[in-house]
Amino acid sequence: MNYNKWTTQEEDYLKNNHNIKTLQEMERDLNRTFRTISEKIGRMGLILGERKCRQCNGEFQPSNRGQIICSKHCHGVRHYHKNIEYQRARGKKNRLAQSDTLPRKVMGWTEKKKRLIFEKYRNHKGSFMDFSLRYGLKSSSMKRLLKVSFPDEYDEAVEKRKSGCSQYKKGRVFEYRVRDDKKRQGYFVLRSPMSKSPVDLVAIKHGAVEFIQCKTSREYFRQDERKTLIELAESVGTIPVLAYRGKGGIYRYPIIYEILRNR
């Protein structure tokens, strides 16, 4: 193509679209440079008039040929919806999409090696970054390795490593203790995270189903919670159970199970 000559079709294209499309879009359609198109528009005497906003479809007078949005408000709305569409199309961002998969570097590691690393992490007193660099991994990759390989044990280990625990975190650690205890008894256990329901754990064994509410102290179990749990269990034919800590140390304490009855 001779870039010094313009065909009649290209000139007609400029006349029809110079007020609609940006220079970047015309550059892509005509396969010509940005400067060449700009100079040709000037020589043809094409004046930049009103155009439609790409967001609200309202008429506005642009300050330059690259302006396609009429105001800052439309600009913010456009980019907000653009980001939502992008996230929906991709499902999640790359770093979130990879959170449920193992890092590529550890794909060939055996389960025995992963378990050994996890046990060392439990007893490690330094920073998490130092522990990760010891095995040639970034902290994000080490976290994914431990979380994917040992999802329940990892959360419990993290809570124990933190010196200051909130009441919710203490309750979550106790739920893990109750869950592990029920599994040792032969139950299949399901956990309801974040305490969004009156049931913390559902334990199933040989046709018997238990709805378990876990409390670090029996004093924390309110009367309305007791009533709600009993009514829910009776409506589906299950056993309402309260699990709470007995007297003992911080980590060595008995778990007491109490079957709830209507008073």
C-alpha positions as CSV (number, residue, x, y, z in Angstrom):
1,M,0.0,0.0,0.0
2,N,1.2,3.5,-0.8
3,Y,0.7,5.4,2.4
4,N,1.1,8.8,0.6
5,K,-2.1,8.2,-1.4
6,W,-5.6,7.9,0.0
7,T,-8.3,6.0,-1.7
8,T,-11.8,7.3,-2.1
9,Q,-13.1,4.6,0.2
10,E,-10.7,5.7,3.0
11,E,-11.6,9.4,2.6
12,D,-15.3,8.4,2.8
13,Y,-14.5,6.4,5.9
14,L,-12.9,9.4,7.5
15,K,-15.9,11.7,6.7
16,N,-18.4,9.2,8.1
17,N,-16.5,8.1,11.2
18,H,-14.2,11.0,12.3
19,N,-16.9,12.2,14.6
20,I,-17.8,8.7,16.0
21,K,-14.6,6.8,16.4
22,T,-11.3,7.7,18.1
23,L,-8.0,8.0,16.2
24,Q,-6.9,4.7,17.8
25,E,-9.9,2.9,16.4
26,M,-9.5,4.4,12.9
27,E,-5.8,3.5,13.0
28,R,-6.8,-0.1,13.6
29,D,-9.4,-0.1,10.8
30,L,-7.4,1.7,8.1
31,N,-4.1,0.1,9.0
32,R,-2.4,3.6,9.0
33,T,-0.4,5.4,11.6
34,F,-1.9,7.7,14.2
35,R,-0.1,10.8,12.8
36,T,-1.1,10.1,9.2
37,I,-4.8,9.9,10.0
38,S,-4.6,13.1,12.1
39,E,-2.9,15.1,9.4
40,K,-5.3,13.8,6.7
41,I,-8.3,14.9,8.9
42,G,-6.7,18.3,9.2
43,R,-6.2,18.7,5.5
44,M,-9.7,17.6,4.7
45,G,-11.0,20.3,7.1
46,L,-13.1,17.9,9.2
47,I,-14.3,19.7,12.3
48,L,-14.8,17.7,15.5
49,G,-18.5,18.1,16.4
50,E,-20.8,16.5,19.0
51,R,-20.7,12.8,19.5
52,K,-22.5,10.2,21.5
53,C,-21.2,9.1,24.9
54,R,-20.3,5.4,24.9
55,Q,-21.9,5.0,28.4
56,C,-25.1,7.1,28.5
57,N,-25.6,7.7,24.8
58,G,-26.0,11.4,25.4
59,E,-24.7,14.1,23.0
60,F,-21.6,16.0,24.2
61,Q,-18.8,18.2,22.7
62,P,-15.5,16.4,23.1
63,S,-12.3,18.3,23.9
64,N,-10.2,15.9,21.8
65,R,-10.7,13.1,19.3
66,G,-9.9,10.5,21.9
67,Q,-12.7,11.5,24.2
68,I,-15.5,9.0,24.1
69,I,-17.0,9.5,27.6
70,C,-19.0,12.7,28.4
71,S,-18.1,13.1,32.2
72,K,-16.2,11.7,35.1
73,H,-19.3,10.0,36.4
74,C,-19.8,8.0,33.1
75,H,-16.1,7.2,33.1
76,G,-16.3,5.7,36.6
77,V,-19.4,3.7,35.8
78,R,-17.9,2.4,32.6
79,H,-14.7,1.2,34.3
80,Y,-16.7,-0.3,37.2
81,H,-18.9,-2.4,34.9
82,K,-15.9,-3.2,32.8
83,N,-14.1,-4.7,35.8
84,I,-17.1,-6.7,36.8
85,E,-17.5,-8.1,33.3
86,Y,-13.8,-9.0,33.3
87,Q,-14.0,-10.8,36.6
88,R,-17.1,-12.7,35.6
89,A,-15.5,-13.7,32.3
90,R,-12.3,-14.9,34.0
91,G,-14.2,-16.3,37.0
92,K,-11.5,-14.9,39.3
93,K,-8.3,-13.1,39.1
94,N,-5.2,-15.3,38.4
95,R,-4.0,-15.2,42.0
96,L,-7.4,-16.2,43.3
97,A,-7.9,-18.8,40.6
98,Q,-4.7,-20.5,41.6
99,S,-5.6,-20.6,45.3
100,D,-7.1,-24.1,45.0
101,T,-4.2,-25.6,43.1
102,L,-0.7,-26.6,44.1
103,P,2.2,-24.5,42.9
104,R,3.9,-25.9,39.8
105,K,7.2,-26.3,41.6
106,V,5.9,-28.8,44.2
107,M,3.8,-31.0,41.8
108,G,6.3,-33.9,42.1
109,W,6.7,-33.8,45.9
110,T,5.5,-36.9,47.7
111,E,2.8,-36.8,50.4
112,K,5.5,-37.9,52.9
113,K,7.6,-34.8,52.1
114,K,4.6,-32.5,52.3
115,R,3.6,-34.0,55.7
116,L,7.2,-33.5,57.0
117,I,7.2,-29.8,55.9
118,F,3.8,-29.3,57.6
119,E,5.1,-30.7,60.9
120,K,8.1,-28.5,60.7
121,Y,5.9,-25.5,60.1
122,R,3.9,-26.3,63.2
123,N,7.1,-26.1,65.3
124,H,8.7,-23.2,63.5
125,K,9.2,-20.1,65.7
126,G,10.5,-17.7,63.0
127,S,8.7,-15.8,60.3
128,F,6.7,-17.5,57.6
129,M,8.8,-15.9,54.9
130,D,12.0,-17.4,56.4
131,F,10.4,-20.8,56.6
132,S,9.3,-20.6,52.9
133,L,12.7,-19.5,51.7
134,R,14.3,-22.5,53.4
135,Y,12.5,-24.7,50.8
136,G,13.1,-22.3,47.9
137,L,9.4,-21.2,47.8
138,K,7.7,-17.8,48.0
139,S,5.5,-17.3,51.0
140,S,2.4,-17.3,48.8
141,S,3.4,-20.6,47.2
142,M,4.2,-22.2,50.6
143,K,0.8,-21.0,51.9
144,R,-1.0,-22.6,48.9
145,L,1.0,-25.8,49.4
146,L,0.0,-26.2,53.1
147,K,-3.6,-25.0,52.6
148,V,-4.4,-27.3,49.7
149,S,-2.6,-30.4,51.1
150,F,-3.9,-29.9,54.7
151,P,-6.9,-27.6,54.6
152,D,-8.3,-28.2,58.1
153,E,-5.1,-28.8,59.9
154,Y,-3.5,-25.7,58.4
155,D,-6.2,-23.4,59.8
156,E,-5.8,-24.9,63.2
157,A,-2.0,-24.6,63.1
158,V,-2.3,-20.9,62.1
159,E,-4.5,-20.2,65.0
160,K,-2.2,-21.9,67.5
161,R,0.8,-19.9,66.2
162,K,-1.0,-16.6,66.9
163,S,-0.5,-15.4,70.4
164,G,-3.5,-13.2,70.5
165,C,-6.7,-15.0,69.5
166,S,-10.1,-13.5,69.3
167,Q,-13.1,-15.2,70.8
168,Y,-14.2,-16.4,67.4
169,K,-10.8,-17.9,66.6
170,K,-10.8,-19.7,70.0
171,G,-14.2,-21.1,69.2
172,R,-13.1,-22.3,65.8
173,V,-10.1,-24.1,67.3
174,F,-12.4,-25.8,69.7
175,E,-14.7,-26.8,66.8
176,Y,-11.8,-28.5,65.2
177,R,-11.1,-30.4,68.4
178,V,-14.7,-31.6,68.6
179,R,-14.7,-32.5,64.9
180,D,-11.5,-34.6,65.3
181,D,-12.8,-36.3,68.4
182,K,-16.0,-37.3,66.6
183,K,-14.1,-38.6,63.6
184,R,-12.0,-40.8,66.0
185,Q,-15.4,-42.2,67.3
186,G,-16.3,-43.2,63.7
187,Y,-18.6,-40.4,62.8
188,F,-18.7,-38.6,59.4
189,V,-18.6,-34.9,60.4
190,L,-19.6,-31.8,58.5
191,R,-18.7,-28.3,59.7
192,S,-20.7,-25.1,59.3
193,P,-18.1,-22.3,59.1
194,M,-18.5,-18.7,60.4
195,S,-21.4,-19.8,62.8
196,K,-24.1,-18.7,60.3
197,S,-26.5,-21.4,61.6
198,P,-27.5,-22.8,65.0
199,V,-25.5,-25.9,64.2
200,D,-21.7,-25.9,64.2
201,L,-21.2,-29.6,63.4
202,V,-23.3,-32.4,61.9
203,A,-22.1,-35.9,62.9
204,I,-23.5,-39.0,61.2
205,K,-23.0,-42.6,62.2
206,H,-25.1,-45.7,61.4
207,G,-28.3,-43.8,60.8
208,A,-27.9,-41.6,63.9
209,V,-27.5,-37.9,63.1
210,E,-26.3,-35.3,65.7
211,F,-26.6,-31.6,65.5
212,I,-23.8,-30.2,67.6
213,Q,-23.4,-26.7,69.0
214,C,-19.8,-26.0,70.3
215,K,-19.1,-23.6,73.1
216,T,-15.8,-23.0,74.9
217,S,-17.9,-22.7,78.1
218,R,-21.4,-23.9,79.0
219,E,-22.1,-20.4,80.4
220,Y,-22.0,-19.0,76.8
221,F,-24.9,-21.1,75.7
222,R,-28.0,-18.9,75.8
223,Q,-31.5,-20.1,76.3
224,D,-32.7,-18.9,72.9
225,E,-29.9,-20.8,71.2
226,R,-30.9,-23.9,73.2
227,K,-34.5,-23.6,72.2
228,T,-33.6,-23.0,68.5
229,L,-31.3,-26.0,68.4
230,I,-33.8,-28.3,70.0
231,E,-36.7,-27.2,67.7
232,L,-34.5,-27.6,64.6
233,A,-33.3,-31.1,65.7
234,E,-36.9,-32.2,66.5
235,S,-38.2,-30.9,63.1
236,V,-35.8,-33.3,61.2
237,G,-35.6,-36.1,63.7
238,T,-32.0,-35.6,64.8
239,I,-30.2,-35.5,68.2
240,P,-29.4,-32.0,69.6
241,V,-26.0,-32.0,71.4
242,L,-24.0,-29.3,73.2
243,A,-20.2,-29.8,73.3
244,Y,-18.2,-27.7,75.7
245,R,-14.8,-27.6,77.4
246,G,-14.3,-29.3,80.7
247,K,-11.8,-28.2,83.3
248,G,-8.2,-28.4,82.3
249,G,-5.2,-26.6,80.7
250,I,-5.1,-24.5,77.6
251,Y,-4.7,-27.5,75.3
252,R,-5.3,-30.5,77.5
253,Y,-8.9,-30.5,78.5
254,P,-11.8,-33.0,78.2
255,I,-14.7,-32.4,75.8
256,I,-18.1,-32.8,77.4
257,Y,-21.1,-33.8,75.3
258,E,-24.6,-33.1,76.6
259,I,-27.8,-34.3,74.9
260,L,-30.3,-31.5,75.1
261,R,-33.9,-32.1,76.3
262,N,-36.9,-29.9,76.6
263,R,-37.3,-28.6,80.1
